Amino acid sequence: MAKVKCGVIGCGWIGELKHISYLAKAEEAELVAICDIDQAVMEKVIKNFGLTNVRTYTDYRKLCADPEVESVHVCTPNGLHYEMTMCALKNNKHVFCEKPLATTTKDAVEMVETARNAGLKLGLGHQRRFFTSVQYIRSMVDRGEMGEVYFGKALDARRRGVPTWGAYMDKEKNGGGILYDGAPHSLDLTMYMMNNFRPVSVQGKIFDKMKGETAGNPWGPWDPEKFQVEDTGFALITMENGAVIYLEAAWAINMLGIANSSLICGTKAGADLQGENGVARINTIVNDRMVTFSPEYPPMPNTEPYIGELEANDVQMQDWVEAIRDDREPFVQGKDGIPVVQIIEAVYESARTGETVYIKEAY
Ligand SMILES: NC(=O)c1ccc[n+]([C@@H]2O[C@H](COP(=O)([O-])OP(=O)(O)OC[C@H]3O[C@@H](n4cnc5c(N)ncnc54)[C@H](O)[C@@H]3O)[C@@H](O)[C@H]2O)c1
């Protein structure tokens, strides 16, 4: 069967570690073109993966127009997702866009509608939905074993975890700070586990109180003068069915927080995710006693391998190229990113005005 021909725009952290690393070894796909404004970054990935037959571009429009490319992977800073995705779609390419889909709801909706009207696929980089633990929790919800799920916590509160490379601190290029970095993952995970994607109101606050506290960061210190975004965001989000989600997102905060630790609560049971691999922990009542358990995961005979943070990237990439090859929708679609962007936009607006922001449009 013919391989899906792919081109990657942005060969930095996620471009290299998720997209190029998969495409360089994939049986069902072939990396035919890469693009980056930084020639040295492209040379590095060519060397790291022994890419002998790949075209290089410094202008993304040329990669989008490359007739051999079927799938364009947008792995650049958030503020470029819209224009690059639109350019690729206009060139009749399927697009896999890294998270967040866009930095405004208007742009996100236009991207989704353009893809839909053109009959093209639009994928989105929420690979954590593939975690075995997340699938287990979601299936408990679907089977009614959590009861009525009326509360969730979307947590990506890092004690210290400020990304100091690239454009993360640049308001225009990144769209914001932690809210457009870690929060999209935790919001998406929480809504996905709850199976509830319709936010109707948001009260939010943002802070940049830690922007001068550069010590102890795993990715090194930064220049506080260049720090233009929020380091922390909190929000209370009400969903259409009355359920609420509390968002807690921080690049730097003095508590023992960690990414991937979102939780949901229902009338019969609750569940949370522990650690980088998001191991599931279920809280319930059995035989009149409070019980907390973690489901057994593989290795077991005849089961799929356990999927955590390391494996989820490859699994999502494989799903994406198979979706193109088999002409089906990918597991995570561009449209799934719209409620996340709606919420984040509303958090900024609520923080600015001090008012509750109401979200009227459902997508
Ligand atoms: N799915 C995930 O878990 C995950 C993890 C990290 C980052 N991301 C997302 O991936 C995107 C990139 O993040 P990153 O950490 O890889 O950033 P990065 O800075 O490491 O890489 C971005 C690359 O884009 C290149 N670039 C910038 N402008 C360009 C342009 N006009 N044309 C071509 N190339 C250009 C840069 O030179 C750089 O090499 C962000 O949107 C981020 O939110 C997703």
The ligand as an SDF file (V2000), in Angstrom:
LIG
                    3D

 44 48  0  0  0  0  0  0  0  0999 V2000
    1.4950   17.8290   21.8490 N   0  0  0  0  0  0  0  0  0  0  0  0
    2.3550   18.1810   22.8030 C   0  0  0  0  0  0  0  0  0  0  0  0
    2.4470   17.5400   23.8590 O   0  0  0  0  0  0  0  0  0  0  0  0
    3.2180   19.3790   22.5940 C   0  0  0  0  0  0  0  0  0  0  0  0
    4.4230   19.4830   23.3080 C   0  0  0  0  0  0  0  0  0  0  0  0
    5.2400   20.6020   23.0560 C   0  0  0  0  0  0  0  0  0  0  0  0
    4.8380   21.5760   22.1570 C   0  0  0  0  0  0  0  0  0  0  0  0
    3.6380   21.4540   21.5200 N   0  0  0  0  0  0  0  0  0  0  0  0
    3.1740   22.5070   20.5860 C   0  0  0  0  0  0  0  0  0  0  0  0
    4.0380   22.4870   19.4530 O   0  0  0  0  0  0  0  0  0  0  0  0
    4.2710   23.8060   18.9780 C   0  0  0  0  0  0  0  0  0  0  0  0
    5.7770   24.0670   18.9300 C   0  0  0  0  0  0  0  0  0  0  0  0
    6.3150   23.9570   20.2280 O   0  0  0  0  0  0  0  0  0  0  0  0
    7.8620   23.5600   20.4260 P   0  0  0  0  0  0  0  0  0  0  0  0
    8.0660   23.3830   21.8840 O   0  0  0  0  0  0  0  0  0  0  0  0
    8.1960   22.4490   19.5110 O   0  0  0  0  0  0  0  0  0  0  0  0
    8.5730   24.9120   19.9610 O   0  0  0  0  0  0  0  0  0  0  0  0
   10.0420   25.0640   19.4020 P   0  0  0  0  0  0  0  0  0  0  0  0
   10.3920   26.5000   19.5590 O   0  0  0  0  0  0  0  0  0  0  0  0
   10.9590   24.0480   19.9900 O   0  0  0  0  0  0  0  0  0  0  0  0
    9.8900   24.7180   17.8360 O   0  0  0  0  0  0  0  0  0  0  0  0
    9.2230   25.5500   16.9370 C   0  0  0  0  0  0  0  0  0  0  0  0
   10.0130   25.5710   15.6350 C   0  0  0  0  0  0  0  0  0  0  0  0
    9.2770   26.3620   14.6790 O   0  0  0  0  0  0  0  0  0  0  0  0
   10.2190   27.1040   13.9230 C   0  0  0  0  0  0  0  0  0  0  0  0
    9.5460   28.2560   13.3220 N   0  0  0  0  0  0  0  0  0  0  0  0
    9.1810   29.4160   13.9090 C   0  0  0  0  0  0  0  0  0  0  0  0
    8.6010   30.2320   13.0030 N   0  0  0  0  0  0  0  0  0  0  0  0
    8.6020   29.5620   11.8390 C   0  0  0  0  0  0  0  0  0  0  0  0
    8.1360   29.8880   10.5310 C   0  0  0  0  0  0  0  0  0  0  0  0
    7.5660   31.0570   10.2490 N   0  0  0  0  0  0  0  0  0  0  0  0
    8.3090   28.9620    9.5530 N   0  0  0  0  0  0  0  0  0  0  0  0
    8.9160   27.7700    9.8030 C   0  0  0  0  0  0  0  0  0  0  0  0
    9.3750   27.4180   11.0250 N   0  0  0  0  0  0  0  0  0  0  0  0
    9.2130   28.3040   12.0320 C   0  0  0  0  0  0  0  0  0  0  0  0
   11.2790   27.4850   14.9440 C   0  0  0  0  0  0  0  0  0  0  0  0
   12.5080   27.8770   14.3240 O   0  0  0  0  0  0  0  0  0  0  0  0
   11.4020   26.2250   15.7740 C   0  0  0  0  0  0  0  0  0  0  0  0
   12.4090   25.3550   15.2850 O   0  0  0  0  0  0  0  0  0  0  0  0
    3.5100   24.7300   19.9340 C   0  0  0  0  0  0  0  0  0  0  0  0
    2.2900   25.0570   19.3490 O   0  0  0  0  0  0  0  0  0  0  0  0
    3.3040   23.8900   21.1790 C   0  0  0  0  0  0  0  0  0  0  0  0
    2.1100   24.2320   21.8860 O   0  0  0  0  0  0  0  0  0  0  0  0
    2.8400   20.3620   21.7000 C   0  0  0  0  0  0  0  0  0  0  0  0
  1  2  1  0
  2  3  2  0
  2  4  1  0
  4  5  1  0
  4 44  2  0
  5  6  2  0
  6  7  1  0
  7  8  2  0
  8  9  1  0
  8 44  1  0
  9 10  1  0
  9 42  1  0
 10 11  1  0
 11 12  1  0
 11 40  1  0
 12 13  1  0
 13 14  1  0
 14 15  2  0
 14 16  1  0
 14 17  1  0
 17 18  1  0
 18 19  2  0
 18 20  1  0
 18 21  1  0
 21 22  1  0
 22 23  1  0
 23 24  1  0
 23 38  1  0
 24 25  1  0
 25 26  1  0
 25 36  1  0
 26 27  1  0
 26 35  1  0
 27 28  2  0
 28 29  1  0
 29 30  1  0
 29 35  2  0
 30 31  1  0
 30 32  2  0
 32 33  1  0
 33 34  2  0
 34 35  1  0
 36 37  1  0
 36 38  1  0
 38 39  1  0
 40 41  1  0
 40 42  1  0
 42 43  1  0
M  CHG  2   8   1  16  -1
M  END
$$$$
